[in-house]
Structures are given as structure tokens and as C-alpha cells.
Amino acid sequence: MLFHVTAAHDHETCPGREGGPDSEAVINYQKWLEGNDEVKVLGVWGYNVSHTLFSVIEADDMQAITNLLRPQMHTGNVEVLPVMDSIEIRKKGGNWGK
């Protein structure tokens, strides 16, 4: 299944607050961007001014997603929404190009 993730924290909980964007805290915090054997990260886009990341991921198990995103859950709000591939659905339905 595909999921849309919004992960946000604020300036007070930002892992880069002390050491900057190349600090060990930030490197560890962003480890989830690589995904793992259970969760494939298809894309991640940031809006750094508001300390917010948007991502599309693929997984079969919500617990695997929770495990991957746990560090973000400790610093701010994380929203995970299941989404459908509407282009794929339209093509499978034979309606593409009509």
C-alpha cells in the first residue's frame, strides 16, 4: 500500500538546533529517509522553513511504518494516510486517454 506521510516538529525540538544541519543528531534523525526492508521510501520533500517533511512510502504493514518513524514521533506530529494511485486505477479501468 501507498502512504502519504507528513512529519513536522518545531524550532524547539529540531534536531539541528544545536549542531546544525550536518550534525550527528540530524543524520540519525533523517535515517528513515533510506527506508528499510519493510518500508520503501519513494520520495521525500521538505519545507524547511516550517520544519516539515512530506513523503510517499510503500509498505504492507502499519507497524513497520510506525517503527521506522518512531524518532519523528518523539519530536513532533506525524501523520500517515493511506492513498490510492488514481492514475493506475484509471488505466486499469480502461479509461486512460478517453
CORDAQUI-V963706 format. One record per backbone hydrogen bond with DSSP energy under -1.0 kcal/mol. NH is the residue of the N-H (numbers start at 1). CO is the residue of the C=O. E is the energy in kcal/mol with one decimal. If there is no record, write none. Layout:
nh co e
NH CO E
NH CO E
This chain:
nh co e
3 57 -2.5
4 81 -3.1
5 55 -3.1
6 79 -2.4
7 53 -2.5
8 77 -3.0
9 51 -1.9
17 14 -1.6
20 16 -1.7
23 20 -1.6
27 23 -2.4
28 24 -2.5
29 25 -2.2
30 26 -2.2
31 28 -1.2
33 30 -2.0
34 31 -1.9
35 32 -2.1
36 39 -2.5
40 58 -2.8
42 56 -2.3
43 56 -1.3
45 54 -3.3
47 52 -3.1
50 47 -1.4
51 48 -1.3
52 47 -1.6
53 7 -2.7
54 45 -3.3
55 5 -2.5
56 43 -2.0
57 3 -2.5
58 40 -2.7
59 1 -2.3
65 61 -1.3
66 62 -2.5
67 63 -2.6
68 64 -2.0
69 65 -2.4
73 69 -1.6
75 72 -1.2
76 72 -1.4
79 6 -2.9
81 4 -2.6
83 2 -2.3
86 84 -1.2
89 85 -2.1
90 86 -2.3
91 87 -2.5
92 88 -2.8
93 89 -1.8
94 91 -1.7
95 90 -2.2
98 95 -1.7
